[in-house]
Amino acid sequence: MSQMLALVILVLILFIGDLVAVRTKAWVPSVFVCAVLFLIGYWTFFPQDIVALAGVPSVVAVMMMYLLITNMGTLLSIKELKAQWKTIVIALSGILGIVALLFAVGTFIFGYETIVVAIPPLVGGVVSALIMSEGAKEAGLASLSVFAIVIYVMQGFAGYPITSIVLKKEGKKLLEQYRNGQLSSIDQTLAKEETAATATAPAQELKLFKHMPEKYNTDFFKLFRLAVVSYLAYLVSTLLASVVSVSPFVLCLLFGVIAKSIGFLETQALQKANGFGFAIMALMLFIFDGLKQATPSMMLEIIWPLVGTIGLALIGMYIFSFIAGKLLKVSKNMAFAVSLTALYGFPADYIITNEVIKSLTENEKEREMLTSHMLPPMLVGGFITVTIVSVVLAGIFVGLL
């Protein structure tokens, strides 16, 4: 297969995903449709390296991840990040629910080793899945080594549609309150601040470059500043490695917030540099590339523990997030949605939330209001679960095999 044919096929799949999401008003998320099509492709005619062949090897995807996560940080203010402490508690509660129910019930059904291998990939990304896969392989558990990868690959199939459903319910409730003037003054102020921040001109946002003529703020200068902030996050992560393990991607989010606050980066710098669409495309293709691991025979062999563990995880997540939401006065839908980010993380949390918002209203002010209320907790929840907690859990659980 030629490079350009591979690219045409992959971008067509992403387009079909978008088309279905638009037609169904986000009831069927694009990431779910794309995952199914990729799986069918790998089971039929796709070369195993089709994503790399199309021009998106892992190094390109990682570069885009650094830029995208730093860019996501520009959507959050330091004040708002502090205000997201409830989100962090709820996200941790959801993970606690997964661990509690799988150990309490799952060990009797699927066995201790299966549950130990399943939990870190369930609450995290590819790093925790790889840690558990290698750990199972070293322990002589070949089928569980494969199981760790497949559960990471397949967990989103449950997470995507359920997240879309609960976010739509939350969004409809917020819209009704907004239209009736029932939102609290604090919420209305927050929405106005977010709207004002989005509308602020780059020259006003960039306090550190306020005397620089706007004509010099080119696309490359925007990308350069994003790259500098991303590199600083990576550098600090490596310097801290001897003391504590901190994901550079977590620091990218934090550094993006700080850089926006001090006026080094503008809001949504990557969009303004005309690079956001390509970056999302590269990262999406990299994620779906993981589906090449899931062969039909492998799926048949582990289908029961796969469905069972994901099902128990969802129940545990719902119960614990519901309790945490009640205690913290957060709606059950938003609390559950935040917990569900553990099943996929970034960028799926960003994409699903935006799809739902676009499907609920055409009014730009209403979309800004929904974005200010729903996107920050979804982003923070995804980073807490997938990039921080899951790697810590994997480091602990691999020693239990």
Phi, psi and omega in degrees: 000133179284160181300315185289327176294318177301316180296317179300315181296315183292318179291327176299319178298316179298322178294317178299320177301314178298318182299313179296319180298318180292315182295325182264007182052045174071007174293329172247101184296149182298324182295328178292314180299314180298318180298318179297315181294322177296318180298315177299317180299314180293331179278351182241277191240357181292135166295148182299332182254032187300325181291314177296322180297324181287348178113016179235071174290170186300326181296325178291317180297320179294319177301314180296324180296317177303310182294318182294317183290321175298318177298321177299326179299333180287349177277346184247140172264159178299321179300317182289325179297320175296324182289348183271018181298329177295322178300316181297316179298316181294317179300316179293325178295319178299318178295319177300322177297318178299310182298314184297311185288322180293321178287322183287323184246314187299324182297327180285336182266314188250348181100152184299311185296321179299318181292318179300318180290326187285323191297308182302315176296328180296326182256018184204195185255203188294329182297310180294325177296318179292321178300312182290324179297314179294321179297318179294322179296316179294332179276003178080019181254079188299314183293325179287335175296318177289321181303321181299319179289315185294322180294326175294317182292322190266345186299329180296335180299329175274321186289320186300301184293323181294318177300317180300319181295310184289327177292323177297319178296316179296316181298318179297320179295316179296319179297318179298317179294319181296316182290331179268000181070027184267352179293145180295159181299327179296315180296320179294322178297317179299315179299320179294320179297317180296318179297317180295320180296321180293325184276348183296137180290147181306324182296327179281325180291320185276076183299326181287345181235030186294336180267358180276131177301141184301331183296340178273351179276068184281173178302319182292327178291322177297315180294323178299313181294322175298316180296321179298313180295319178297319180294320178299321177297316178297317182297314179297322178299318180289324179292328180278348187304325181288340181257308181212144181274113179235126180297133177299334180289326175296317179293328176301316179299312181297314181294327176296319177298313181295315181298322177292320184293324182271355177089022176271328177240149173269165175298134179052053183300322183293321176297318183289339176270006179061032181242359188294314182300316180293321181296317178297318179301313182298317182289321178298316180297322179296319179295313181291341176301332179296341181290347179294342179288334189270092177278158180302316181295321179295319180296319179296322183293324186245015185298320183292307176296331179296307181294317183297313182291320178294320178298313178297321179299318180296319179295312179300319179297316182295314183299309184290322179290326178297314179297313180298319179297318178300313182294325184263004180060045174246138184301148183297326180292315180292321179297316180293320179299317178299317179296322182295340179300340177298337183277351181208326179067203181278142006265002184300323179299319178294314185293313181298315181299316179294321178299315181297315181299316180295328182284339187274331183204151176263347183286125186295321180293322178293322177296320178296320178297313180297320179298316183293334181268324190259325186288313181305311179296326178293318179294312181297317178301316179298319181290321180297313185285303190286316188267337182253294189296318185297321180292321177297314179299318179299318179298325179281312187291330181296335177282349180271350181285000000 
